[in-house]
Amino acid sequence: MFLCVAMQWAMRVHYCSRFASTSVFHAIIMEELEFLFIALAVWHIPLSDATVDAAPSTDHTSFSSGSSYGGDEKNIITLTPVEQMASNTNGCAFGFSLFLGLNSLIYLARWSEILTNPFATPGAKTLARFSIVTYTSVACVFLSGAIVCKLVPDEEPGWWCLLIWSGALLTFIGFLSLWTWNMSSKVEEEAQSLSVPMCVDYIKIRVGEWTMVMLGETVLSLLGVPLESDITTYLMFMSCMLIAGNLQFHRFIIHPIHADDHVLKLGQFSFKGLLYLIWATVLYATFLVGIGASAKVLVKKATYGEVFSAANWCLCGGLAAAFVSNMVFAALHGRTEFEFHTVFKGATIIFLLALACAELKPSYTVFGSYLILLMQTALMVIENATVDQDEDDEDEVADEDEDEAGGNIVTEPYDTRVEP
């Protein structure tokens, strides 16, 4: 479900990174409808706290209770969020499919406007035709999920919807891969004439903001944990907060500062650019959400002696996947300065997976994960400082060579220069 919502954000970036409009119609109608449909779709996702029960053993199956005023005893069924979505309780699966389909139709309308715009370039119209086919397919797949919920006489139509939602994801990624394959087979000038390049500065900022939103969900989840006077809860809370802070540091130190060094600037019409967009906007965000959800559960259960295997795997596995993501980002951007760090990160990934398999108590899992992440951060700081020192030394040598070759350079006062 999260991947489907993340795909809607990718749809927006796919359009807004190329076109901008100052139209009041778009600001009031299109933007508000998009905001409304996404909110309604997310509203149909059943609430999952995962920490409500006081005891570590949770039974979500059924229980019976009698009336306080007498009468027959009746059975009350308590369903987990997954079971509610699967059984389409209160129209959860139906509403989720319907409103994501309607939101896809909004971008179908936006791309259709490009075709009717007399000032649109031939490349823009070519991209618009391809995008119209893509978003029509995605919208039809989502809307078919809503139809299935109403027509299929099954007790659990949500499981059919899960297959349909997966089909929508594969449809979107498949069409983007087909477009990238078509563009990668052409020379750069021809590819640009048949498309509209994305604004790399826009993408760079938006992907960074998206990452901060996902890390912010981790912080909000932890702040929702009830306050306990136990020292273990305090230490686990601080460790999880610092995990979120360290992940923020890792993400921004791996990515280049300037847009000219970004992978999308170096190869926008290549599979490297597509891999970065899918990984950074969808996969990496999913890993961060898993880390935040598991951190909340483990902090809530800090005082319990039992093992929570699912939460342990989500935390350790999410951190291991985040380490792999950083390795991929460094390779795509050509950040060779973190070579030793990459080797060390490969070893820590194995250690994190072993920590998840060990099935330790929540406190041991959190403390162990944070110590591993702290060592990664320290190593990145040292390597980055070493690279900065090497660059300063190279600049000094270049300045000395320039002075020797050109002698003293006389510059004019600032107020005598003619600005272009």
N, C-alpha and C positions, 0 to 999 in steps of 0.2 A: 504493500500500500504506500509506503514511503517512497519507493522508487517511482510509482505513478505520479505522486505529487512533485517529486524532483524533476520528472520529465516535463511537467507543465512549466516549471521554472526554466528548463533548458529551451522550451519552445519560445519563451519570452526573450531570452538572451539571443536566440537564433535570429529573431526579427529585429529587436532593438539595437543589436550591435551593428546593424547595417542601415537602418532607417530611423529617422526621428521626425516627429510631427508636432507643430505648435497649434494644431487645430483644437478648438474648444470641444468639438464633437468627440474627438478621441479622448480628450481629458475627462469629459463628463460621462460619456456613454460607454466607450470601450473599456477604459480603465476601471470604472465602477462596476461594470458587469463582470470583468475578469476577477476583481476583488471579491465580488459577491459569490460567484460560482465556486471559486477555490475555497472560500470560507464554508459554504454549504457542503462541499464534498468532504472537507476535513471534519465538519460537525457530525457527519454520519459514521465516522470511525468510533467504535465504542471506547469508552474511557478505560484505560488500563493503568492502575496505580502500582500493582504488583507488590505493595508493601502495606496493604490495609490491615491484614490480619495480624493479630498480636503474636500468634504462635507461628513458628517456622513451617509447620506442616499445614498446608492449605488444601481444603477439600471444596472443590467447586461443583461437585456433582449434584447432590440433592439432599434435602433434609425435610423432616415433617414437623409441623407445629399444630397445636390445637387452639381453638378459639378461647379467649379469656372469658367469654360469656357462655361457654358451653357450645355444644354442637359437634358435628363430625370433624374428624381430623383430616386435614388436607395437605397434600404434598406441594412443596414450593421448590421449584427448580432454579438454581443459581448457575448461570452460564458464564464462562470466561469470555473475554472480548473476542477471541478467535471463534468460539462457538456461536456467539451472537452474530458475527459477520457471516459465518457459514450458513446459519439458519435464517439469515435475512431478518433478524429480529428488529422490529420497528422500521423496517425498510432500509437497514444499514447498507447492505450491498447494492440495493437498487439505487439509493440516493447517491452513493459514491460513484457508481458507474455513470449515472445520468448527468451529474453536474460536471464531471471531468469531460464527458463527451460534449456538453454545451460549451465548456471553456475552450475546447479544441476548435469548435466552430467559430469562435471569435477570431482566432488566428487565421482560419480559413478566409474569413471576411477581410482581414487586414492584408493578406497576400493578394486577394482578388483586387483590392484597390490599386495595387502596383500595376496591374494589367491595364486598368482604365486611366492611369495617370499619363497625360500627354508628354510629360517631361521625363518619364522613366527611360533609362537607357536600354538597349537591346539585352545587355547582360542582366539587368534587373528583371526584365520580363521573362527571360529564360529561367532564372532562379525562382521567380514567382510561380511559373507554371509547374515546375518540379515540386515546390513547397505546397501548392494547392493539392496535388495528387497525394503528397505525404500526409497532410493534415486531414484530408477527406478520409483517407484510410484509417488513420488513428481515431477520428471521431466516430466512424462507423463501428469500429471494434468496441469502443467504450459504450456506445449506445446499444449495441447488441447485448452487452452484459446486463443493461437495464431491462431489455426485453426478456432475456432468459429468466431473470428473477420473477417476472410476472407470468410467464407462460409455462415454464418447466414445472411439472407437478412433482417436485422432489422436495424432501424435507430439508435438504441442505443445498440450496441453489448457489450459495456463496462459493462452494468449491468449484463449480463451473465458472463462476466469475473470476476466480483466481487464475484459471487457465486463460480466460479472455484478457485479463489485465496483463498477464505475461505476454500474450500475443500483441497487445498494444505497444508494449515496450520493445519487443523484437521488431515490430513494424517500423517504429520510429528510428531505431538504431540501424535497421537494414536499409532504409531509404537514404539515411545520411551516409552510410558506408558506400552505397551505390553511387551517390553523387561525388563522394571523395575519390572513388576509384576512377570515375569518368574524368574528373579534373586533374588527377595525378598523372594521367596518361598524356596530358598536353603540356606544352611549354608554358612558362609563367605568363607571358604576354597574352597568349590565346586563352588561358584559364581566366585571367582577369577580365577579358572582353566578354566572356560567357557567364560571368557571375558578378557579384558585388562583394569585395573584400570586407571582412569584419574589421571594426575599429579595435585594434589590439589594446589601446589604453582603456576603452570601455570594458572589454572582456577581463582585463587584468584586475580592474577595480571591482567588478561585479563578482567574480569568482572569489576574491578575497573577502568581500562582504558576506557571501554565501557561507564561507568557512567560519566566519565569526558568528553568524547566526546559529550554526550547528554547535559550536563551542558554547555559545550563550545558552542553548538548551540544556547543556550539561550543568552550567552554573545554576540555572533556574530550578532544575531537578533537585540539585543538592540543597538549595535554599528551602525547598519544600519539605525536607526531612525534619521531623519534630526534634526539638532541642533536648539533648540528654546530658546529664551531669557526668556520665562515665568518661574517663580519660581516653579510652579506646575509641569512642565515637568521635571525640574531638580530633584525635590524631588522624583517624580515617577521613574525616571531613576535610582537614587541611591537606592531606595527601591527594585526595581526589581533586580539590581545587587547583593544586599545583600541577597535577597531571594535565588539566585543561590549559593552564598557563604555559606549560612547556610545549604542548602540542601547537599552540599558537606561535611560539618562538620558532619551532621546527619548520612550520609551514612557510613563514615569511623569510627565513634565512636561506631556504632552499631555492625559492623563486627569485629571479633576477629583479633588480630595482627598476631598471630602465626597460621600456617597451621594446626597444630595438634588439635586446638580447632575449626576448621571449620566444618560445617555440612557435607560436602562431605568427610572429613576424618573420621568422626564418623559413617556415614551411606551412603556410596556412592551407594550401590546397594539397596536403599530403596526409597520409595515414597517421603520421606523428601528431599532427594537429588534432585530428579526430580522436585519437587515443587520449590525448590530454584533456579534451573537452568532456569526453564521457567519464574518464577516471576522476577528474577534478570536481565535476559538477554532480555526478551521481554516485559513483562507488565510494569515493573518499568521504562524502557527506554521510553515506550509510554507515560507514565504519565509526564515524564520530558519534552518530546517534546511538549506536550500540554501546559505545563506551559510556556515554552519559546515562543511559537507562540502567546499565549494570552497576555503575558507580552508586546510583541512588539506592538500588536494592541492597547492595553490600553495606553501605553506611547505615541504612535502616536496620539491618540485621547484624550490626556490629557486635552486640553482646551475646548473640546466639553461638552455641558451640557446634551447631550442625553445619554441614557443607551444602552450598548452593551451587551445584555443578553448572547450571545454565548461566547464572550470573558470572561465575568464574570464567567460563569459556567466552562470554561476550566481552568481558573486560580484557583478558589476556589476548584473546583472538583479535579483538578490535585494535589493540595496541600493535600487535604483530602486523596486521593488515595496514595500519597507518605507517609503520616503518617501511613496509614494502612500497607503499604509495610514495613516500619521500624518495626512496631509491629510484622509482620510475620517473618522478618529477626531475630529479637531479640528472638522470640520464637523458631525458628529452631536452633539457635546457643546456646540456653539455657542461654541467657543473663538475668538472673533473677534480676540483680542489678537495672534494670529500671522499677521496678514494679509500683511505684507511678507515674513515668513519663508516663507509659502506660495508667494508669487510666486517667490522665490529658489529654493525647493525645486523648482518646476516647471522652472526652467532647469538645475538640477543633475541632474535626471532625464535630460534630453536629453544632458547631458555624460557621464553614466555609460553610457548606451547607446552613445554614440560611442566611449567608452573600451573597451567590449566588442568593438565592431566593428573597432577598430584592431589587434587581435590582437598585443598587445605581450608582452614577456617577463613571467613571473610577478611579478617584483619591481616592475616599472613599474605593473602592474595593481593590486597591493596598495597601493603607496605613493600612487598617484593616487586610489584609492577612499578611503583613510583621510584624505587632505587634504580631499577634498570633504566627508566626514562631519564632520571637525573644524571646518570653516567653518560647517556647519549648526549644530553645537553652540554655537559662539561666538555666533552670531546669536540663537539661542533664549535663551541666558543674558542677553544684552543686552536683548532684548524683554521677557523675564520680569521683569527688574529694573526696567524702565521701568513696567510694569504695576503692580508692587508699590508703586513710589513714587507713582503716580497714585492708587492706592487709599488709601495713607496720607494723602495730601493731602485726599482726599474725606472721610475719617474725621475729620480735624482740623477741617475746615469744619463738618461735622455736629455735632461736639461744641461748637464755638463757638456755633452757632445754638441748640443745646439749652440752653446756659448762659444765653444772652440771653433765651430765651423762659421758662424755668422758674426762673431765679435759682439760688440756692444750694440744692442738694438735700441734705436731712439724712437720713442712713441710721441705722438702729438697729444696736446692737452685734450681732455674729454670734450670741452665746449667747442672745439674747432672741428669735431667730426660731424660728418653728414649722415644722419640716420636714413635708412632706406624707406 
